Amino acid sequence: MPDLTLRPIPVPPGDAGPAARPLAGGGLVFDRVEAVAGRGAGAERAVLALPELAPWAAARGLAEAAQRRLAALTAPRAPLAGLALDWPRLMGIVNVTPDSFSDGGEVFDTGRAVARGLAQREAGADILDVGGESTRPGAEPVPVEEELRRVLPVVRGLAAAGAVVSIDTRRARVMAAALEAGAAIVNDVTALAGDPDSLPLVASAAVPAVLMHMRGEPRTMQQAPHYQDAPLDVHDFLAARVAACVEAGIDPDRLVVDPGIGFGKTVTHNLEILHRVAVCHDLGCAVLVGASRKRFIGVLGRNEPPGERVPGSLAAALAALDRGVQILRVHDVPETAQAVAVWQALTCPDANIHRL
């Protein structure tokens, strides 16, 4: 269990005080943190200006932990598969499935899936995330041979066209085959814990991996999920998975953490996690958020079907950027790219403008 957790409270550079530090090498800075010492009923919380942090931590025997966490918050993130992370990156979703919650069946064909992926890249996607097994609530597992049949031609086609491809799978066998076919990133909803061969595979392949939090597994994850403190519980799970990956020989610079919006969470849990997602920065990894078209958006609206949740998805995406998230996993790439470009021009006018 972490001895101390620091959640930075980011602000645009022009709004910060003189003690502000850069957040993870991006365009935002922070001059305050929420510090949490311990967990449960005995946890102590305080919102502190940065000059107040050292004496507060020292008084609790946490001076070294505070320095370590603060260093993790400020360190620039390493490039991901050759992509610099000093501005927001978009991961476009390419589901080759008949039953995904939002777009199942739309591109259940190699040619159409490749065409969609390339259109997303043209519209602003930096990474194309190919998945052949739905992980929507209640989804049944897909036989590994069927998953391979679905994804490998799409991975080959996109990689041959020069795209940066991630493989969305929880199976080591699919990971290995997709990497051989040209994928550059592994994206695993089980945080490399669902298959005993996943950790050694990713370590030996020396490729980046996205570690996502999920409570339970897709068939059961929405059955009365419970947390003591959802953002901190998710943070602590991800901290443990990062530690396991490092112990297995995976370079921490190759790890990305994803709080798993919608995976074993209620609407309230999702909102709490998004609101405090910046706590994940103290793990020292890049942070990815995938809130696109998720059910909680419809619940907060008028129960719109997934395809009509674009405005809410954009609101969630921009909220994530306000909290320093580096990667957004999205269905609607052109709309998100435009929103991100305007956000960046207004929020970080002196930073590199990736689009427009």
C-alpha positions, -999 to 999 in steps of 0.1 A, spaced: 0 0 0 14 34 -9 27 54 21 18 87 5 -2 96 -26 -1 130 -43 -28 142 -66 -16 173 -85 -42 200 -91 -32 212 -126 -37 248 -139 -27 265 -172 7 281 -169 -6 316 -168 -27 309 -138 0 294 -116 18 307 -86 56 312 -85 62 278 -69 45 259 -98 61 228 -113 55 213 -148 32 183 -148 48 152 -164 65 173 -191 33 185 -207 18 220 -211 1 221 -177 16 230 -143 6 225 -107 12 246 -76 -10 225 -52 -15 189 -44 -39 168 -25 -18 146 -2 -32 114 13 -12 96 40 -25 61 46 -58 45 37 -91 38 51 -105 54 83 -71 64 95 -61 82 63 -51 118 66 -58 142 37 -47 178 30 -47 201 1 -14 219 2 5 245 -17 38 231 -29 59 250 -4 37 234 24 43 198 12 77 192 26 71 203 62 37 185 62 53 153 50 83 156 73 61 159 103 46 125 94 78 108 86 71 109 49 97 133 36 114 108 14 81 95 0 70 131 -8 102 138 -27 98 105 -46 62 112 -55 69 148 -65 97 137 -87 73 113 -104 48 141 -110 72 164 -126 93 140 -147 86 142 -185 71 111 -199 91 90 -223 79 87 -259 54 60 -265 63 39 -296 81 69 -310 53 94 -301 63 123 -279 39 128 -250 43 165 -244 9 171 -261 -23 150 -261 -24 119 -283 -54 102 -297 -59 64 -298 -86 56 -324 -108 25 -317 -109 -2 -344 -132 -29 -331 -133 -60 -353 -162 -75 -334 -199 -82 -339 -209 -73 -304 -189 -43 -290 -212 -20 -270 -209 10 -294 -198 -1 -329 -201 -39 -329 -205 -53 -364 -198 -20 -382 -164 -31 -394 -166 -68 -389 -146 -72 -421 -109 -68 -428 -112 -43 -456 -137 -20 -439 -117 -22 -406 -85 -12 -423 -103 16 -442 -118 29 -410 -84 28 -392 -67 47 -420 -95 73 -420 -90 78 -383 -53 83 -388 -60 109 -415 -84 126 -391 -59 128 -363 -55 95 -345 -19 89 -335 -25 52 -325 -50 27 -339 -62 2 -313 -74 -30 -329 -95 -54 -308 -112 -87 -317 -130 -95 -284 -157 -73 -269 -152 -65 -232 -185 -48 -228 -205 -56 -196 -218 -91 -199 -197 -101 -229 -188 -138 -233 -151 -147 -241 -142 -153 -277 -121 -184 -287 -85 -175 -292 -85 -188 -328 -114 -166 -337 -98 -136 -321 -66 -142 -341 -87 -146 -373 -104 -112 -367 -74 -91 -357 -43 -102 -375 -52 -92 -411 -63 -58 -398 -31 -53 -378 -10 -63 -409 -29 -39 -431 -27 -9 -408 10 -15 -399 19 -19 -436 4 15 -442 27 30 -416 2 33 -387 12 29 -351 -10 0 -340 -19 -13 -306 -35 -47 -300 -64 -47 -275 -63 -82 -260 -59 -100 -228 -43 -131 -243 -5 -136 -246 -9 -157 -278 -28 -129 -295 -3 -103 -283 26 -123 -297 10 -128 -331 -1 -92 -333 34 -79 -325 48 -102 -352 22 -88 -376 33 -52 -369 16 -40 -337 38 -17 -316 18 -15 -283 -1 -40 -261 -33 -28 -246 -46 -52 -219 -78 -48 -199 -64 -71 -173 -32 -51 -168 -11 -81 -179 -26 -102 -152 -51 -123 -172 -27 -146 -188 5 -159 -170 25 -156 -203 17 -119 -208 43 -104 -185 73 -123 -198 61 -118 -234 59 -80 -230 92 -79 -211 110 -99 -238 94 -80 -267 104 -47 -250 72 -30 -263 50 -5 -245 19 -18 -226 -13 -1 -214 -23 -15 -180 -60 -10 -173 -80 -14 -141 -110 -37 -142 -130 -50 -113 -137 -87 -120 -142 -97 -156 -165 -86 -184 -193 -111 -177 -196 -100 -140 -179 -67 -136 -211 -46 -133 -227 -68 -106 -227 -44 -76 -192 -30 -79 -180 -16 -45 -150 6 -36 -138 21 -4 -125 51 -23 -128 45 -61 -99 68 -73 -75 56 -46 -85 19 -50 -79 21 -87 -46 40 -82 -34 13 -57 -43 -15 -81 -24 2 -109 6 9 -86 7 -28 -78 6 -38 -115 33 -13 -124 55 -28 -96 48 -63 -109 57 -53 -145 90 -37 -133 98 -68 -113 92 -89 -145 118 -68 -164 95 -42 -181 110 -8 -184 86 16 -165 90 41 -193 71 17 -215 41 15 -192 8 35 -195 -19 33 -169 -56 34 -176 -82 37 -148 -107 17 -168 -138 40 -170 -169 18 -172 -151 -15 -162 -167 -25 -129 -178 10 -119 -211 27 -112 -218 61 -127 -207 77 -94 -175 57 -94 -168 68 -130 -173 105 -121 -152 103 -90 -123 86 -109 -125 111 -138 -125 140 -113 -95 128 -95 -77 110 -123 -46 132 -119 -37 110 -89 -24 84 -114 4 108 -124 23 100 -92 29 65 -106 54 81 -130 36 67 -161 17 82 -189 -21 81 -183 -48 70 -208 -85 76 -204 -111 58 -225 -145 74 -217 -158 75 -252 -195 67 -256 -195 49 -223 -229 42 -206 -225 67 -178 -227 95 -204 -261 83 -215 -273 79 -179 -263 115 -172 -281 126 -204 -313 113 -218 -303 76 -221 -290 83 -256 -277 52 -275 -239 50 -278 -237 67 -312 -254 98 -298 -230 103 -269 -204 123 -288 -210 156 -269 -207 139 -236 -176 120 -248 -160 153 -257 -168 168 -223 -152 138 -206 -122 140 -229 -116 177 -222 -120 172 -185 -93 145 -187 -70 169 -205 -76 195 -178 -61 169 -154 -30 162 -175 -40 130 -192 -17 123 -221 -37 98 -242 -74 97 -251 -90 64 -265 -119 75 -287 -144 64 -313 -150 98 -328 -116 109 -339 -123 140 -361 -146 156 -335 -121 149 -306 -91 161 -326 -108 194 -332 -118 198 -296 -83 190 -284 -68 215 -308 -90 243 -295 -84 232 -258 -47 233 -263 -47 266 -281 -66 281 -252 -50 263 -223 -14 259 -233 -8 286 -259 30 285 -256 31 247 -259 36 229 -292 4 228 -312 2 194 -327 -28 201 -349 -40 232 -369 
